[in-house]
Amino acid sequence: MAGAARRRDGHVTQERMLEEAMTAIAEDGLASLTMAALAERLGTSGGHILYYFGSKDLLLLAALRWSEAALAEERRALLARRVTAERKLDLFLRLYLPRGPRDPRWTLWIELWARTPGNAALREAQDELDRGWQEDLESLLAAGVARRRFAPLDTTARASELLALLDGLSTRVVLGQESGRDPRPALEAARSAARLLIAPYVSDPLEGQGM
């Protein structure tokens, strides 16, 4: 494994650094992640990591971007699937929510949220990543309306409301506030919220009949 982490010149690749950072966060938590600790895990130097990322904050932001890029690919694949809009929405909820209290992506999100008010670069990055989820959920809802699976709705408003609820549920899971750190109740709560916010299409008995 150590050999796979290095290029032929002996340097650890940036992608490998990000992958190992996410693994370390999942195993030991964000507080234990230092440049020195990460360098030891990778068999390199802290200076080598700093050369690429400059600071721990920038490393964390790069790790989050890397993780979100993979999820963006999953979202695109999800939107292209030939399943019902209801099924797509359920899969979207599963993809968004953390997989448990040690979910490294959500650990990073919570940490960076706390830092964004005083950091314009972090705030811009957060807005960019949030926009991807918002736009894809709007697209999913609009397709469901067009196919008469969902009742007509304001896709922008409903997507924003549902994502805000998912953020709250996700935070509770990661902080260990959701039923003994079990993510399953959060998914059920998200499904209930989705049913309230996004009504199914109900056909008019007179629809399609001539006057």
matplotlib code that plots the C-alpha trace (Angstrom):
import matplotlib.pyplot as plt

x = [0.0, 2.8, 4.3, 0.9, 0.8, 3.9, 4.9, 8.1, 9.9, 9.0, 6.5, 3.0, 0.3, -2.2, -5.1, -3.5, -3.1, -6.7, -7.9, -5.8, -7.0, -10.6, -9.7, -7.9, -10.9, -13.3, -11.0, -9.8, -11.9, -10.9, -9.2, -6.5, -5.7, -2.5, 0.0, 2.5, 0.1, -1.0, 2.6, 3.4, 0.4, 1.6, 5.3, 6.3, 7.0, 4.7, 6.6, 5.7, 2.0, 2.3, 4.0, 0.8, -1.9, -0.3, -2.2, -4.5, -7.6, -6.7, -6.1, -9.5, -11.2, -9.4, -10.5, -14.1, -14.0, -12.5, -15.2, -18.0, -16.7, -17.2, -20.7, -21.5, -20.6, -23.0, -25.7, -25.3, -25.6, -28.7, -30.5, -29.8, -31.3, -34.5, -36.5, -39.5, -39.1, -40.1, -37.3, -34.8, -35.8, -35.4, -31.9, -31.0, -31.9, -29.7, -26.8, -27.1, -27.3, -24.2, -23.6, -23.0, -21.5, -18.0, -18.8, -15.7, -17.5, -20.0, -17.4, -15.6, -18.8, -19.6, -16.0, -15.9, -19.4, -18.1, -15.2, -17.0, -18.3, -14.8, -13.3, -14.5, -12.7, -14.4, -17.8, -17.5, -16.5, -19.4, -21.8, -20.4, -20.8, -24.2, -25.3, -24.6, -26.9, -29.6, -29.5, -29.6, -32.5, -34.4, -33.8, -35.1, -38.2, -38.9, -38.6, -41.0, -43.5, -43.2, -43.8, -46.8, -45.3, -45.2, -47.9, -46.9, -44.6, -41.9, -38.9, -36.4, -38.2, -38.9, -35.4, -34.0, -36.4, -35.7, -31.9, -32.1, -33.9, -31.4, -28.6, -30.2, -30.7, -27.2, -25.7, -27.6, -26.3, -22.7, -22.9, -24.5, -27.9, -29.9, -31.2, -28.0, -25.9, -27.9, -28.4, -31.6, -34.0, -32.6, -33.5, -37.0, -37.4, -36.1, -38.6, -41.5, -40.4, -40.2, -43.7, -45.0, -43.1, -43.5, -47.0, -47.8, -49.6, -53.3, -55.1, -58.3, -61.2, -62.3, -58.7, -58.6, -62.3, -63.8, -66.3]
y = [0.0, 2.4, 1.9, 2.8, 6.1, 7.4, 8.5, 7.2, 10.2, 9.2, 12.0, 11.3, 12.5, 15.2, 12.9, 10.4, 13.1, 14.0, 10.4, 9.7, 12.9, 11.8, 8.3, 9.9, 12.1, 9.1, 7.0, 9.5, 12.7, 16.1, 17.3, 14.6, 15.5, 17.6, 18.0, 16.0, 13.2, 13.1, 13.1, 10.2, 8.2, 8.8, 8.3, 11.8, 15.2, 17.9, 20.3, 18.2, 18.5, 22.2, 22.7, 21.7, 23.1, 25.9, 25.4, 23.0, 25.0, 24.8, 21.1, 20.6, 22.7, 20.7, 17.4, 18.6, 19.6, 16.2, 14.4, 16.6, 16.0, 12.3, 12.9, 15.2, 12.3, 10.1, 12.7, 12.9, 9.1, 9.2, 11.8, 9.8, 6.6, 5.2, 5.0, 7.0, 10.5, 9.3, 6.7, 9.3, 11.6, 8.8, 8.0, 11.7, 11.9, 8.9, 10.4, 13.7, 12.4, 11.3, 7.6, 7.9, 10.1, 9.6, 10.6, 12.6, 14.7, 16.0, 16.5, 18.8, 20.6, 21.4, 22.6, 24.8, 26.2, 27.6, 29.4, 30.9, 34.1, 35.5, 33.8, 34.9, 32.1, 29.5, 31.2, 31.2, 27.6, 26.7, 28.6, 26.8, 23.3, 24.1, 25.3, 22.0, 20.1, 22.8, 22.8, 19.0, 18.7, 21.4, 19.4, 16.2, 17.9, 19.7, 16.3, 14.8, 17.6, 17.3, 13.5, 14.1, 12.3, 15.4, 18.1, 21.5, 23.4, 26.1, 23.9, 26.5, 27.1, 23.4, 22.4, 25.0, 24.1, 20.4, 20.9, 23.1, 20.3, 17.8, 20.0, 20.1, 16.3, 15.7, 17.9, 16.0, 12.7, 13.8, 15.4, 12.3, 13.8, 11.6, 8.4, 7.1, 8.2, 6.0, 7.6, 5.6, 7.9, 10.9, 9.2, 8.5, 12.1, 13.3, 11.1, 12.4, 16.0, 15.3, 13.9, 17.1, 19.4, 17.6, 16.4, 13.6, 14.4, 13.8, 13.7, 15.5, 13.1, 15.5, 15.9, 15.1, 15.1, 17.4, 20.0]
z = [0.0, 0.8, -2.6, -4.2, -2.3, -4.0, -7.5, -9.0, -7.7, -4.1, -3.5, -2.3, -4.8, -3.9, -4.4, -2.0, 0.6, 0.4, 0.5, 3.6, 5.2, 4.8, 6.2, 9.2, 9.9, 9.8, 12.1, 14.6, 14.2, 12.9, 16.1, 15.7, 12.1, 12.1, 9.3, 11.2, 11.9, 8.2, 7.0, 9.3, 7.9, 4.4, 5.1, 3.9, 5.5, 6.7, 4.5, 1.5, 2.3, 3.0, -0.3, -2.1, 0.3, 2.2, 5.4, 7.3, 6.4, 2.7, 3.0, 4.6, 1.9, -0.8, 0.9, 1.0, -2.7, -3.6, -1.7, -3.1, -6.7, -6.2, -4.9, -7.9, -10.2, -8.2, -8.5, -12.2, -12.5, -10.2, -12.3, -15.4, -14.0, -15.5, -12.2, -10.9, -9.6, -6.1, -6.2, -7.3, -4.5, -2.0, -3.3, -3.3, 0.4, 1.1, -0.8, 1.0, 4.6, 6.5, 6.8, 10.5, 13.2, 11.8, 8.3, 7.3, 4.7, 7.2, 9.9, 7.4, 6.5, 10.2, 10.8, 7.7, 8.3, 11.6, 9.8, 6.8, 8.4, 8.6, 5.5, 2.1, 0.2, 2.4, 2.0, -1.8, -1.8, 0.4, -1.9, -5.0, -3.5, -2.1, -5.5, -7.1, -4.7, -5.1, -8.9, -9.1, -6.6, -8.6, -11.8, -10.1, -8.8, -12.2, -14.0, -11.5, -12.1, -15.9, -15.7, -13.4, -10.4, -8.3, -8.0, -9.5, -7.1, -6.8, -7.4, -6.2, -2.9, -2.2, -2.9, -0.6, 2.2, 1.9, 1.8, 4.9, 6.7, 5.6, 6.9, 10.3, 10.4, 9.2, 11.9, 14.6, 13.3, 13.2, 16.7, 18.1, 18.8, 16.6, 18.4, 19.7, 16.8, 14.4, 11.0, 10.1, 12.1, 10.2, 6.9, 8.0, 9.2, 5.8, 4.0, 6.1, 5.4, 1.7, 1.7, 3.4, 1.1, -2.2, -2.8, -5.3, -8.5, -8.3, -11.6, -12.2, -13.1, -15.9, -17.2, -20.9, -21.4, -23.9, -22.8]

ax = plt.figure().add_subplot(projection="3d")
ax.plot(x, y, z, "-o")
ax.set_aspect("equal")
plt.show()
